[in-house]
Amino acid sequence: MEPIIHTVFEPKTSTWQYIVADPSTKAAVIIDPVLDFDPSCNVIATETPGKLLDLIKENGYTVDRLLETHIHADHLTAAKYLQARLTKYEKKPQIAIGKRIGEIQKLFAKRYGLAEEEYEGAFDKLFDDDETFQVGKLEAKAVHLPGHTPDHMGFLIGGNIFCGDSIFNSDVGSARCDFPGGNARDLFRTASKLLSLPSTFKIYTGHDYPPNMPRSAPQAVSTVAEQIEHNKHLKRGTSEDEFVSWRTERDAALAEPRLIHQALQVNIRAGSLPRDGLLHMPVRVEGW
């Protein structure tokens, strides 16, 4: 049995969010939800997660888990907000992420001067590599997909894998590897793992950045066969050394994500806001 999959694009951060549901029981999970944030005035809003709640209500789903592929550096997660809203109508859904999250939390807590109690126990469930779980009557699997970040997980449900920021659509290619713990060789091996799945399996990506908009709309999914033939960075015949050389050179020229400091501080808390309402912003001083 295949799941019902709702794809919801958030255009300001070019992020794909997913609701994945068992058609027989209406049990569902939400993957990588986005909280609206305007850095020009430091205002957080909930229009985007509200659209997810509307879809849940319209379809009569019960959300068992809110799944995070990794600690995002380009948007704020809406996991805590959605958990609070959904708990009003049904049982409390777990916020779940990979088991390596603790080291990531400690790293960025130190960077931003956050106390341990700000993030300790923020996530309800930590997945082991290849751990299986249920979405209603559907079996799902948490798959370790390092490279973009060391904690990165994907979620295999039916003939579909939700790969987060691992590989992107064929005309975009692959994710950056220059965040702490990121590694281009790990990402190549992750891509090889994804592209070794059956050719008809569908790969749902975490973002879409259509180059020069050759397509009419952002694209959420492609098949393994399409990626093997057409991925601009990872198609058949690309060697590991070729990929690593190109990816490393490309990453060295990239600017940091626009919301990186706000996103990391909120996301290591699983979407909880700071108790004092303050986000710490590092300053680089030159020529003092």
C-alpha positions in Angstrom: 0.0 0.0 0.0 1.3 3.4 -0.9 0.8 6.6 1.2 -1.2 9.7 0.4 1.4 12.5 0.0 0.6 16.2 0.2 3.4 18.5 -1.0 3.3 22.1 0.3 5.9 24.6 -1.0 7.1 27.5 1.2 8.4 30.0 -1.4 10.3 32.5 0.8 12.8 29.7 1.9 12.1 27.5 -1.1 11.3 24.6 1.2 9.1 21.6 0.6 7.0 20.4 3.4 5.1 17.1 3.4 2.1 15.4 4.9 2.3 11.7 4.5 -0.8 9.6 5.4 -2.0 6.0 5.5 -5.2 6.0 3.4 -6.7 3.1 5.5 -6.4 4.6 9.0 -5.8 8.4 8.2 -2.7 8.3 10.5 -0.2 10.8 9.2 3.2 12.4 9.7 4.4 15.9 8.8 8.0 16.3 7.5 10.1 19.5 7.8 7.3 22.1 8.6 8.2 25.8 8.2 7.5 28.7 10.6 7.2 32.1 9.0 9.9 34.6 9.9 10.5 38.1 8.6 14.1 39.1 9.5 13.5 42.8 8.5 11.3 43.3 11.5 12.0 40.1 13.6 8.4 38.9 13.4 7.4 35.3 13.6 4.0 34.3 12.0 2.1 31.1 11.5 0.4 31.4 8.1 2.5 28.5 6.6 1.9 26.0 9.4 -1.7 27.1 9.3 -2.0 25.7 5.8 -0.7 22.3 7.0 -3.3 22.3 9.8 -6.0 23.1 7.3 -5.0 20.1 5.2 -4.9 17.9 8.3 -8.5 19.0 9.3 -9.9 18.8 5.7 -8.7 15.2 5.3 -9.5 14.0 8.8 -5.9 12.9 9.5 -4.4 12.2 13.0 -0.8 13.2 13.2 1.4 10.7 15.0 4.8 12.4 14.5 6.4 15.6 13.3 9.6 14.4 11.5 12.7 16.6 11.1 15.3 15.4 8.6 18.0 17.6 10.3 18.7 20.9 12.0 17.9 23.3 9.2 20.0 26.5 8.7 17.6 28.2 6.3 14.2 28.3 8.0 12.7 28.0 11.4 10.9 24.8 12.1 7.2 24.9 13.0 7.3 21.6 14.9 6.6 22.9 18.4 3.9 25.2 17.2 2.1 22.4 15.3 2.6 20.0 18.2 0.8 22.5 20.5 -2.0 23.1 18.1 -2.6 19.5 17.3 -2.6 18.4 20.9 -5.7 20.5 21.4 -7.6 18.2 19.1 -5.9 14.8 19.4 -3.1 13.0 21.2 0.2 14.8 21.4 2.4 14.0 18.3 6.0 13.3 18.9 8.7 15.5 17.4 11.3 13.1 16.0 14.8 13.4 14.6 18.0 11.3 14.2 20.0 10.1 17.2 23.0 12.3 16.5 21.2 15.5 17.3 22.7 15.8 20.7 26.2 16.7 19.4 24.7 19.3 17.0 22.7 20.9 19.8 25.8 21.1 22.0 27.9 22.6 19.2 25.4 25.4 18.4 24.4 26.0 22.0 28.1 26.8 22.7 28.3 29.0 19.7 25.3 31.1 20.8 25.8 30.9 24.5 22.7 28.9 25.3 22.2 27.0 28.5 21.7 23.2 28.4 18.1 23.5 29.8 17.2 25.5 26.7 17.5 22.5 24.4 17.8 19.4 26.6 14.9 17.0 25.9 13.5 19.3 23.1 12.9 16.2 20.8 10.5 13.5 21.9 12.0 10.7 19.8 15.5 10.0 18.5 15.7 7.5 15.6 18.4 4.9 15.3 19.8 4.3 11.9 17.4 2.1 9.9 14.9 2.1 12.7 11.4 1.2 11.5 8.2 2.8 12.7 4.5 2.8 11.7 2.4 5.4 10.0 -0.9 3.7 10.6 -0.6 0.4 8.8 2.3 1.5 6.7 5.9 0.7 7.7 8.4 3.5 7.5 12.2 3.5 8.0 14.5 6.2 9.3 17.7 6.2 7.1 20.9 8.0 7.9 21.9 10.3 5.0 25.0 12.3 6.1 26.9 14.8 4.1 24.9 18.0 4.2 25.0 17.6 8.0 26.2 14.7 10.1 22.9 14.1 11.8 20.8 14.1 8.6 18.1 11.5 8.2 15.7 10.5 5.4 12.4 8.7 5.7 11.5 5.8 3.5 7.7 5.2 3.3 6.4 2.8 0.7 8.2 3.4 -2.6 9.1 7.0 -1.5 12.1 8.5 0.3 12.0 12.0 1.8 15.6 12.9 1.5 15.7 16.4 3.0 18.7 18.4 1.9 20.7 15.5 0.4 20.2 15.6 -3.3 17.9 18.0 -5.1 16.0 17.8 -8.4 18.2 16.9 -11.4 18.6 20.4 -12.7 19.7 21.7 -9.3 21.9 18.8 -8.2 23.1 18.5 -4.7 23.1 20.2 -1.3 26.1 22.1 0.2 28.4 20.4 2.6 30.2 23.3 4.3 28.2 23.4 7.6 29.9 22.0 10.7 30.3 18.2 10.3 29.3 18.4 6.6 31.4 16.3 4.3 31.3 16.0 0.5 32.5 12.4 0.5 29.7 11.5 2.9 27.2 13.2 0.6 28.5 11.3 -2.4 28.0 8.0 -0.5 24.5 9.2 0.6 23.7 9.9 -3.0 24.9 6.5 -4.0 22.7 4.9 -1.4 19.7 6.9 -2.7 20.4 6.0 -6.3 20.7 2.3 -5.5 17.1 2.2 -4.6 14.7 0.6 -7.2 14.5 2.8 -10.3 10.8 3.5 -9.8 11.2 4.8 -6.3 10.4 8.4 -5.8 12.8 10.9 -4.2 11.1 13.8 -2.4 13.6 16.7 -1.8 13.7 19.3 0.9 14.1 22.3 -1.4 13.8 23.4 -5.0 15.7 26.2 -6.5 14.8 26.1 -10.2 17.8 27.5 -12.1 16.5 30.4 -14.3 13.0 29.0 -13.8 13.0 26.6 -16.8 10.1 24.8 -15.2 6.6 26.3 -14.8 6.6 25.6 -11.0 8.8 24.2 -8.2 9.1 20.4 -8.3 8.9 18.2 -5.3 9.7 14.7 -6.7 11.7 12.7 -9.2 12.3 9.0 -9.7 15.6 7.3 -9.0 15.9 6.5 -12.7 15.5 10.2 -13.6 18.2 11.2 -11.1 20.6 8.6 -12.4 20.2 9.9 -15.9 20.0 13.6 -15.4 21.3 14.9 -12.0 23.7 17.6 -12.9 26.2 16.7 -10.1 25.6 13.0 -9.6 24.4 11.3 -12.8 25.8 8.0 -14.0 29.5 8.1 -14.6 30.4 10.8 -12.0 33.3 9.7 -9.8 33.6 10.4 -6.1 36.7 12.5 -6.6 35.1 14.6 -9.3 32.1 15.3 -7.2 34.1 16.1 -4.0 36.4 18.5 -6.0 33.5 20.3 -7.6 31.4 20.4 -4.4 34.2 21.7 -2.2 35.1 24.4 -4.7 31.5 25.5 -5.0 30.8 25.5 -1.3 33.8 27.8 -0.6 32.1 30.5 -2.7 28.7 30.3 -1.1 27.3 32.9 1.3 25.8 31.7 4.5 22.0 31.2 4.6 20.1 34.4 5.3 18.4 33.0 8.4 21.2 30.8 9.7 21.6 32.4 13.1 17.9 32.6 13.9 17.1 29.2 12.5 19.8 27.3 14.4 18.9 28.8 17.7 15.2 27.9 17.3 15.7 24.6 15.6 18.0 23.0 18.2 15.1 23.7 20.5 12.8 21.7 18.1 11.0 25.0 17.3 10.6 26.4 20.8 11.3 30.1 21.1 13.9 31.5 23.6 12.5 31.9 27.1 13.7 35.5 27.2 12.5 36.2 23.7 16.0 37.0 22.5 18.0 35.5 19.7 21.8 36.0 19.8 23.4 37.5 16.7 27.2 37.1 16.2 29.1 40.1 14.9 32.3 40.0 12.9 34.6 43.0 13.5 37.0 44.0 10.8 39.6 46.8 11.0 38.9 47.7 14.6 
